[in-house]
């Protein structure tokens, strides 16, 4: 049973950086991608906290980017060209993208989310650091100016914000 969330994380982070591109050259692109990937990783681990949850989403598929594209006005006119140019979009998870957008625009929420991972299955083993998400420096902020802009990300972040707040709230939250 496949329990690896990396295809979902990679596709959702890619969607975020395509929808909200970096400002600058190659270094800015790498910094923006690192921030998106950290936010998406935290969101995915919260959304799919157990190996069983991860296995179920890899079997069923996360849903794709169509609604997110419509909300942000970046709809594709058609799936022209080779499948490699668009197939990754089927692995985008709308809820994870929404949660990641919320984490990127709200430092307090990001801190709560990372703290909630401490006892989870994904965080066991090697220590995981989310510095670019939790404490971005000026270079990180400049590189990801669009990706961290609260007004620009609001339509995506607000889609599933209530679910994220429920997940981070007191008490036992149910698995996805």
N, C-alpha and C positions, 0 to 999 in steps of 0.2 A: 504494500500500500504506500503510495507516494504521499509524504507529509511535508514536502519541501515547498515553502511559500515563495521561493526566489523568482519563479516566472511571474507571479502576481505582483510581487514587489517591484521587479524590474519594469514591467509594463506600466504599472500605475505611476511610478516615479517618472518614467519617460513621458507619459501623458501630461503630467504636471509641468515638466520642463518644456514641452512643446507648446502647451497652452499659455504658459507664463515664462517665456524664454529669458535666458540670462542677459545681462547688460555688459557687454565687453567681449573679449577674445577667448582664447582657449582656457586660460586660468579661470576666468569668470564662469565659463561653461562647466568646468570641473567642480568649482565651489558650489554652483547652483545645483548641480546634479547630486552632490554629496548631501546637501541640505534636504533636497526632495527625498532622496533615498532613506535618510535617517527618519524623516517624518513618516514616510510610508511604512517603514519597517515597524516603528512603534505602533502605528495605526493597525497594521496587519496583525501584529502579535496580540493587540488588544481585541481585535475583531474575531480572530481565530486562536484562542488561547491554548487549545490542547492539540495534540497530534491528531485526534479524531476529527476535530473541526477543520484542521488543515487538510486532512485526507478527503473530507467531504467536499470542500471547495475545489480541490484539484480534480476530483471526479466529476462534479457537476458543472464546473466553470464559474467564474466570477460575474459574468454578465456583459462585459464590454463597455465601451466608451460612448455609445450612441447618445444617451441622455445627457451626459456631461458635455459632449460636443454641442448639442442643441442649446443647453443652458449658457454656454460660453460663446456661442455664435461661431464655433469653429467646425460646423458640420462638414462632412466630406460630401462632395457632389456625387461620388460613385466610387466603387472600389476598383478603379482602373489600375492597370499595371500588375506586376508580379505580386503574388500573395505575400511575399516577404516584406513588401512595402506597407502592408496594412494588417496582416494577420496578428501581430503583437497586440493590436488594439482589443482583440477579443479577451485578452487576459487582464484588462483594466477592471478594477473593482470599484464601483461607484461609491460604496460606503467607505471603503478605505481611503479613496481620494478625498472624500468630504472630510473625514476625520483628520487626514494629514493636512488639509488646507486649514482646518481649525487650529491644529497644533503649530503650524507655521506662522499664524497671525496672532496667537495668544500665548505669550511666554509662560504665564501662570498655568494655563491648561496643559501646555507641553510638559511642565515640571510634574504636574499631577499624573499625567499619562506615563511618563518614564518611571515614576515611583511605583505606579500600579503594576509594572512589569516585574518588579523585584522577586515576587514569589511565583511567577509563571513558569511554565515548562520551557519556553523559548529562551529565557534568560539564564537557565541553569547551565553550568559548565563554565566556559570562558567568560571573563568580564566583558560587558558590552558598554561602549561609550557613545553618547549622543551629544557631544560637545557642540557641533555645528548647529544642532537643533536648539539646544538649551542655552548656549552662550555664544551666539554668533558675533564675530568681531566686525570691524568696519568693512573689511574686504568682503566678508560673507554677505553683509547687508547690501553692499553696492552690487555685488554679482547677482544677487537674487532679489533685486528691488521689486520686480513685478511679482515674483513668487511669494513674497512676504507682505505684499500690499493688502491691508485688510479690506479696503473697498473693492478691489478687483477680485479678491478671492471670496468675498461674502456670498455670492450666489451658490458657489460650490460648498463652502464651509457650512452654510445654514441648512443644506439639504438633510443632513443626518446628525445635526448638532445635538438634538435631544437624546438620541441613542448614545452618543459619546458621553454626554453628561450623566445619563443613567448608568453607563458602564463604569464611570469613575466615581459615582456617588457612593455613599455609605451603604453597607449591607452587601449581601452576596449577589453579584450579578450573574445572570445565566450565560452560558456559552452561546456563541453565535448560533 
